[in-house]
Amino acid sequence: MIYSPPAKKDFTFKNDIQVDTQNRGFKFAEIEKLAGAVPLAIGKKGFSDWLKQTFAIDRPPQIQNLKSEFGYQTQPVLTDLVSLAKAQRTPLEGNIKTRSAKYNFYVMPCGVYISPQDGETFKALKFEIYYKDNRASTYNMLPGPQTEKILELGGKADIGISGKGEFGFPPIPIKGATVSAAAKAELEAKFIFSFHYELKTQVVDAFGAMNPFCRWIMHTGDDLRNDVAFYPVITTPKAVTSFECEFRAYFKIDHPDWTNAEFFLKPPLTLKVST
């Protein structure tokens, strides 16, 4: 299957981004990591004290209302990798083959849409998904260990999920497979689910494998804009074909007129997902 990423119309936008003066989204260790260069007037010795003062809980916000738009994907959908593999005759291997009689393996393309406005720049994004059914867990996730290879390819790459449930790089261009039946068949012989992917930052910290959630922190770079996509592979017992997910998003945003960058949050969105 060749997947087409969603368009801006597939995201829900509300003017509800809040300044995170309680530091609910980023832990202090994460704030320290994302703070950037040490201000010259502070120096390295006073950096920790400066951080604690600048990003103290209940600090006065530098700005109340952002001009930028930010939206969650309106309705992510689960794609059953085992059923799809059987339909297109992609051989299952490894854990998926061994466990497919008792467990489902789903990929859930999802993400956010960022439209920076009025000089506001998104410097970091923390995106989290929590499965409300504790029988669901993360089997694999993108972005993840493939980050370095994608950056080597210029930040954009064709990606496929193999019969092992692993993310790989198809030798057949996705564009060619969308117009050629022979190329599509060759692609599907090795990959269950394929798509074109763009990595929006140079650094991604990913965590969640074998847990009932997944979390990404994307930072370093100025390309956090438009659709920012995430691809968790989720496993559930056969009886679980739908469940609720809670999506959470937090950001670091900067502006030339602000004294310092500021941290923001988007209220969580809970949706029921299914095939």
N, C-alpha and C positions, 0 to 999 in steps of 0.2 A: 504494500500500500504506500502510495506517495501522498504525504500530508501537506496541505496548503495552510500556512499560518494565517491567523485571523487578521481582519482589517480593523481600522479604528472604530468602525460602527459596531464591532463585536465587544466593545468595552463599555462599562457603565461609569459615567463621570458625575461626581457630586462635589460641590464646593465645601468640603468638610475636612481638609487637611489642617492639622493642629500643630502648633509649636510644642515640642515635647520637653517642656521644662521640668518634668518629673523623671526624665531619663528612663522611660518605660521600655523604649525600643532598643537602644544601644547601651550595653553595660559600660562602666567607666573604662575598663581595659580596652574595649572596642573603640570608645571615644578617643582614648589616648593613641591608639593605633591609627585612627583616621584623621587625627588633628592636623597632620601636614608638617610643614617646616616650622622650626622653632623661631618665634619672633625675635628679631635682633636685639630689641630692648630688654628682652627677658633673659636670654641665654639658656644654655642647657641646664644649669644648676637650678634655675627658678621655674623650669618648664612645668613640673608636676604641680607646684602651687598655683601657677597661672591657669592650668587646666581645671583644677578643682574650683577655682574662683569663677572662671569664665563659664563653666558648664555646671555650676552648682544647682542642686534641686531648688525649685521655686525662684530661679533667676528671672529678672524681667526680660521678656522676649524682645528681640530686636525688631521683629515685624509680626503683625497679627494675621494679615491676609495675603497669601501668595497670589500672584497673577497666573502662575503655571497651572496646567491641567494634569490630573493624574487619575487613571481609572483602572479598576479591576476588570478582568475578563468576565463577561456577563454570565456565561454558562459553560464551564469546562466539561468535557465529555470523556468517559473512560472508553478506551479501545481495548478489546479483549485480544491479547497477543496470541494466545493458544488457538482460539477459534480462527483468527485471521491466518495464522500460519498453516493450519489444516486446509483452509479454503484456497490458499494460493500455493500450497504444496512446498512451503518452506520447512526444511527439516528442523525439528526441535532437538536441542542438545543439552548436555550438562544438567544443571539443577532444574531447569524448566521441564525438560523431558522426564526427569525422575519424579517431579512433584506435580506434574500437570493433571494427574488423575484426581488429586485431592485439593489442589489449589488453583486459583485464578491468578493470572499475571496481566495487569493492566498498565497501559501508558496513559498518562493524563496530561496532555499539553495544556499549559496554562500560563498566566503571566499578567503583566501590567502594561499600561500605556502611559508614557511620559511625554508631555508637550511643554518644554520650557518656554517661558515668556518673560519679556521685559528685563532681560539681562540675568535672570535667575538660572543658575547652573547646578544640576544634580551631580554631586560629587561621590555619593555612595548610596547604595540601596540594600536594605536588609529585607528579604522576602521569606516568609514562613508559611508552611501548610501544616495544619494539625488535623489528623483524621479523628473524627468523633467516635468511630467504632474501633475499639482497641484490638480487634482482630485483624485490622488492616495495618500493614507496615511497609516501609520503603525498602525495595529490593535493589534499586539502582537509581542514579540521578544524573541529569545533565543540566547545567554545567557541573563538572566534576574533575576526575583525573585527566580528562581529554583537553583541559584548558591550554596547556603548553603547545600541544600539537595544533589546535585551532589557531592560536596566535602565530605559529610558524607559517600557517597558510593564509595569513593576512587578516585574521579575525573572522573570516567567513569560510564555511565548509559544508559539504554535503555530509549528512550524518545518517546512519542506519542502525536499527536495533536488530541484532542477529538472533539466530535460533537459540543462543545461550542467554538471551536477555541482556547482552552487553552492547554498549554503544561503540560503533566502529565507523570507518571511513570507506564508503563504497568506491570502487574504481570506476564505476559508471556514473557520468554526470547526471544529476537529477533532471536537468532540462532535457537531455537526450531521451531519458526514459519516459518523459511525459508525452513525447510525440512518436516514439518508436515502440511498437508492441514487442519486438524482439529484445530491445534493451530493457524494457520493463520486466519481461519474463526473466532475463538474466539477473536483474537486480533482486527480484523477489525470490530467486533461488537461494540467496544467501541472507537477505535481510527481510524481516517481517514488516517493518515500519520505517519509512525513510522520509527525510525532510531536509530543507536547506536551512542552515543555522548561522546566525550572526552573534558573535560574542561582543558584548557592549563595553567591557572593561578589561584591563590588563591583569587584574587580580580577582580571583573568586575563592572565597572560603566556603566550602560545602560540607554539610554534616547532616546525618539522619539515617544512614543505611542501617537496616534491621530495627528501626524505631518507628513509633506511630506518628512520625512527623518528618519534615525535611526543612532545611534552613540554608539559605545562601546569603552571603555578604559580598556584594560586588563593589569594587572601588579601584581607584587609580585609573584615570582617563576621563575624557569629556564626552563620551558617546552614549551616556545614559539618556536616551531619547527614543521616541516612537515605541514600537512594541519590544518589550524585553521578555524573552520567552524562557520557560523552565519546563523540563520534561522528567517528572518522577515516574519510575516504574514501581507499581504498587502490587503487593501480593495479598490475597485474602483467601480464606477457606471457600470452597465451591459454593456454599450456601449464601455467601455475601456478594451480591451483585450490585449493590448501591449503598451509599453511606454519606454522611454529612462531612464536609471539610470546612475548616475555618482558615481563611486567608488573611494574613497580616502583612503590612508593609510599613517600613520606616525609612527615612532618608536623611542624608546630610546635604544641605543646599547652601550655596554661596551666592553673593552678589557684590559687584564692585563698590557699592555704596554702604555696605555693612561693615562694621568693625571686625567681625569674625563670622565665619560660617555658622549656621544654626542647624539643629536637629528637629525633625518633624515626624509626625505619624499620621497614618490614614486609619480611621476606625475599621476594625475587622469586618470581614464579610463572610457569612456562613451560608453555604449552598449545599444542596443534596446533589451528588454526582452519580451518574449511572451510565450504562452503555447506550 
